[in-house]
Amino acid sequence: MTRRLRVAVVGYGSGGQATALALARDGHEVEIFERVPQPGPVGAGFLLQPTGLQALWRLGLLGDVCALGAPVSRLYGETPQGRAVMDMRYAALDTRLCGIGMQRGALFALLHAAIARETGIQLHAGCAIVESDCDGGRLRDDQGGWHGPFDVVAVADGSASTLRGAITEMRIDKPYPWGALWCLLPEGEWPWRDELRQRYLRARQMAGVLPVGRMPGAPSRKLSFFWSLPAADFEAWRNAGREAWLKTLEGLWPQAREHLGEAFDVGVLARAAYRDAIPRRWWRGRAVLVGDAAHAMSPQLGQGVNMALVDALALATRLREASSIAGAFDAYQNERSAHLAAYHRYSRWLTPLFQSNRDNLAALRDLAFLPAGRLPLARGHMLRVLAGIQHGWWGRFPLDAAFVDALAEQALDAAAPVAHM
């Protein structure tokens, strides 16, 4: 499609930002609508996988991401007795690959700065969209004002989207019973600088740390710390008090408790909740779903931000190549649904193994997960799922050779100053 489109993007998370940037780079006129008056990131940190990193490479941001983030070579989980449950290394898939742990604020800042440099993007902050006319391409805000018409309305308003109901019915749309508490900590003397480290007591308790690098302009590097918790138990956790939780943490993971220190303020721990959302279709008329609005899932596979970034580039590509908007949306839905086909199922299957009260399942996990991951066929499949490149059940999401080489070079440069600390 060669004509210049007028595009609305609803939501200013990673998926919305990347969508706006990719479409503006293709010459389209883009307006972003965000309900928060002063937009900013929500959440502590995440692990960017090769799929998401490739999308950022195509947006020209890989070097900045690697400079701010923390290269992660390994995912390791164990029991309180130190018995390994999971040990997955990117090098077993490709020695040039890695993940990049990153603060949400850092990625937000990079995308926000890139958007500010684009002359074809207008951000309407503090403008909450409450209604979408999908066929007419118009949007109504909470003050009664209408915006548009737009040729394309990209709905990227998150896992609890208020607009997707106008586009589609849902196959699944429900919150997970388990969530998490999280915070950012100074990297300091914590020993795990290039891996995601987790510890489990059956599936009832889980804690973890992930190196997430630094913010733009900040010298200090951070870790993201998280603690698994049933959503219904948050008030009980808070009422039990600081010492009760620290004692529980010490029983699960004495080393983590030691590194938190005696002055640790549990008040810095924030809540995170998760949702499983699968729509029956991804578009209607001029409106199309992007990111968690289209495919929210448990964070066990760590794919939320990565899949949203891939969505953004895929939508831009399909609009560039198709002869009609409907044709572009249809191709986009087919492409992204095929990539995501296995991820929703794996997420639903794996979550009870790590966050549930099902002790028998957790015992089976402790016995079988690591040996299964060492079988030749299973290991390759598990590593592809980890990296985000499993495409459906049997295919493989393509990674550009130039990107893989760039990642290897830039992640190595980023790791060098801290490799032996």
N, C-alpha and C positions, 0 to 999 in steps of 0.2 A: 504494500500500500504506500503510495508515494505522496498522497496529500497530507497536509498538516492537520492534525487532529486537535480538538479542544478536549482536554482531559481533566477530570477531577479525581483526586486521591483523598479518600476519607481515612484518616488515621496517620499518625506521625511516628509510629514505631519503626523498627528496622525494615520491615517489609514495605511499608508505605514510603519511607524515605528512599529506599533503593528503587522502587517502582517509579517514583517521581523523577529521580535522577536519570534512570535508563531511558524513560520516554522523552524527557527534555533533551537528552543527548541525541535522540533521533529527530529532533527538530519540532516536536509537538509543544503546544502551549499548555502548561500544566498549572493547576491550582490545587493546593493542599488545604484540607479543612481539618483542624485539630481542636477538640473541645477545651483543652487545657490552655489557659492564657499564656503561660510561660512553659512551653514543652520541655521535657527532660526525660531521661531514662528511668525505667522502673526495673529494679532487680540488681543483683550484685554482679554476677559474672556468668559466663557461659564458655563452652568449648566450640570454637569454629572448626568445622571439619573441612576436608578438601573440597567438597561440593560448594559450601558457602564461601570458602576462600577463593575458589575459581570465579565465582560471581563478582567478588570484590576486586579481583585481578582485572576482570573485564571492565570494571568501573574505574580502573586506574588507581585503586586504593591499597593494593596488596603491600607495597613497601611501607606505607604508613601503619598498616595493621600489624605487620611483623615488628616494626620498630617499637610500637606501644605494647603489644601483647607478649605472651610468654609461650615459647615453643613447648609442646607437650608430646612426648614420644611414647608414653605408656599409660594404660589404665590398669590399676591394680586394686583388688579388694580382698579382704581377709577377715577371718573370725577373730574374736577377742583372744584366742589362743595363738594367733599368728599363723593359722592355716590358710593358705592361699585358696581363694574361691574363684577369682578372675585375674588373668594376667594377659593383657592384649597389647601388642606392640605394633605400631604402624609399619616398622621396618620389615615385619614378616609379610606385609602386603607389597610394599615398595620402599626401598631404603631412602627414597627422596621425599617421602610423605611424612607429615606430622599433623597434629592439631595445633591450634593457637588459642590458649586461654586468654580471655579478654574481659575487661570491665565493660558493662553495658554503657556506662557513661562515655567511655573512650570511643566505642563504635558510633554511638549517637553523635558525638562531637565531630568525628571525621565525616560522617554522612551529612550532618548539618552544615558544616563548612563547605563541602562540595556543592550542596544545594544553593548556598548563598552566592557561590561564584557563577551559577547558571542564570543567565538573564531571562530565560523562558519559564521560570518557576515563581509563583506567588504563594506565600504561606498566609493562611487566614487562621491565626492562633486565637483561642478563646471563642471559636465558632463551633458550637455543638450541632451536628447534623442529626435530626430525629426522624426524617422521612426521605425515602428515595423513590422517585418516579422512574422505575427502571426502563420503561418503554420510551418515555419522553426525555430521559437523560437529565432530569432536574433533581435538585436537592433542596429540602426545606430545613432551616435552622430552628433552634428552640425559641427564637424571637418572632417566628412566623415569616421570615424572609425567604424568598426562593432564589436559588442560584442556578445558572445554566440558561439554555440547554447545553449539555456536553455531549460530545461524540462517544466518549468512554468515561465510565464511572468505576474506578477501582476501589472496591470496598476492602479496606485493610484495618478494620477497627477491632481486631483481636479475637481471642477465643470466645468471649462472651458477647460477640457482635450483636448489636441491636438492629442492624440493617439487613442481615442476610435472610431474615424471614420474608422480606419482600422479593427475594430472588428465588428461594428454593425451600422445599421441605427438607427436614433433616432425617438421615438414617439413624444417627446417634447424636445426642446432645445432652451431656450430663457431666456434673463435676465429679472428680475423683474424691474418694473418701479420705485419701492421705494427701498431705501437703508437706511443707518444710518451713523451718526457720533458717535465716541466712544473715550473714554480715560480711563485710570486708575487713581484713586484718592486715597489719604490716607484715611483709614477708619475713623480716627479722631473721631469727635463727631457726625457723621451721626448716626441716630437712628436705622436703619434697619440692624441688624447683622445676622439674621437667615431667611431672606425672600427676594425673588425677588419682588421689589415694582415698580409699573408702574402707570403712570397717563396719561389719554387720554382726548383730546378735539376732540369729534367725532372720525373720523379716520384720520384727517388731521394732528394732532399733537400727538406725544407720546414721553414720556421720561421715563427712568427707571434706577434703580440702582440694582446691584447684588453684594453681598459680594463674593470675590474671593480669600481670603486668602493671602498667601505670597509666595515668591520665595524661593528656597532652599538657606539656608545661610542668608536670610534676616529676620530681626526681625519685620519689619512693615507689617501690613496687609492692603489690598487694597479693593476698590470697583470698579466695572466696571460701568461706566456711559454711557448711550446711548441716542441718540436723533434721532427720525425718520425723514427722509427727502427724497422727490422724487429725484431720481438720476439726473434728468434734472435741478433741482433747486440748485445744489451745487454752481455754479458760482454766482448765484444771492444771495445766502446766504453769501458767502464770501465777495461779493461786498457791501452788506448792512452793514457789519461791526459788531464789537463786541457788542456795546451797543444795537443795534437793536435786536440781538438775545437774549441777557440777559434780555431785557425787555419782549420779547415774552415768555421766560422761566418763568419769574416772574409771568406773567399772568396765565400760566398753572399750575405752581407749586412753590409758594413762598418759601416753606421750602427748596426745592432743590436749588433755587437761593441763598438763605441765606447761605447754607452750602458750596456753591462754593466759596464764599468770593469775596471781591473787587479786589483781585489781580489775579483772575483766567485768564489764558491765553488761549483764544480760539484756538490759534495755535497748541495746543496739541491734538485737536480733529482730528482724522483720519477718512477717508472715508471707508465704507464697502458696497460692492455691492453683490447682490444675484442672483442666477440662478435656473431655474427649468429645470432639465435634466432627461429624462426617456428613456433608451435605449430599443430597441426591443429585444435584447438578451444581456447576460452578458459575453459571451465568444466566442472565435473562435480559433480553433487550439490549440496552447499552451498559448494563451493570455486570461486573465480574468480581469474583472473590479472590483475595490474595492473602497469603500468610495464614496465621492462626484462624482467621475468619473462615478459611476453607478447610483446614486440616489440623485443628488443635489436637494434641495428644500428650500423654504422660511424658515427663522429662527423662525417663529412664534411658532412652536412646539418644538424648541430647541433640535432637534434630530440629527443634522449633525455629530458631533464628536461621539456621542453614537452609531449611526448605523455603522459608520466606524469601531469602535472598535469591535462591534459584528461581522461585516463582516470578520475581520481578524481571529477571533477564529473559526468562522464557516468554512472558507476556510481551515484552518489547520486541523480541525476535519474531513472534507470530504476527504481531501487528505490522511489522516491517515487510513480511513475506506474503501475507494473505491478500487476496483481492477485495475482501469485505471484512467488516468488523465481526459479523456473525461467524464467518469462516475462521477468522483469527481466534476468536473465543473458543470455538469448537476444537480447534487444533491444540490450543493451550490446555483446555480441560483434559483432552485425551493424553497429551504428553505428560502432564503433571500427575494425573491419576495413575498412569502406568508406573511412574517412578515411585509413588507413594503406596502402591498396592500392598506391599508386604509390611510397611512400617507401622500402620495402624494395628495390624494383627500382632506383630511382634511386641508392640507397646502394651497391648492388652494382655498378652501371654506373659510377658516378663515382669510387669508391675507387681503381680501377686508374689513373685519370687523374692522381691526386695522390699515391698511395702505392703504388709498384710499381717493378719494374725494366724496365718496358715503355717503352723510349725512343721507339718509334714512336708509341705512343698519346699520350705526353706532348708530342711534337712537333706532333701533330695538335691537341691541346688548345691549345697556344700559338698556333697559327694560327687556329683556328676558334671557340674558346669565346667570346671577346669579340665578334666580328662576329655570331655567332649570337644573342647576348644583346641585340643592337640591332634585330633583326627584330621587328616589332610583335607578332605572335602569340607568338613564342618568348620575348620579353622579359617579357610578362605572365605566361606560364606559369612561367618561372624565378623571378620575383619572388614568385609565390604559393607556390611550393615553399619558397623561402627563409623566407617569413613563416609557414609552417606551415598556410596556409589552402587549399592544394590538396586537394580532397576526391575521392579516387579519381583517375580519369583526366580527367574533364571538369567535375566539380562544384567548388563553393567552400564551404569551411567558414564558417559564419556568424559574423560579429563584430557584437556589439551596438553600436548607434550611440552609446549613452551611454558604453560602455566606450571607444570610439575617441576621443570627445571628452575623457574623463577622462585617457586616456593622453597626448593631445596637451598638455593643460594641465599635468599633473604632471611629465611628462618635460621640458617647457620650463622649468619652475621648477627642476628638478634640474640642468639644463644651464647655467643662467644664471651661477652663480658661476665656472664654468671655461671659459665659451665663448670668451673672448679671451686665455686664458693661453698 
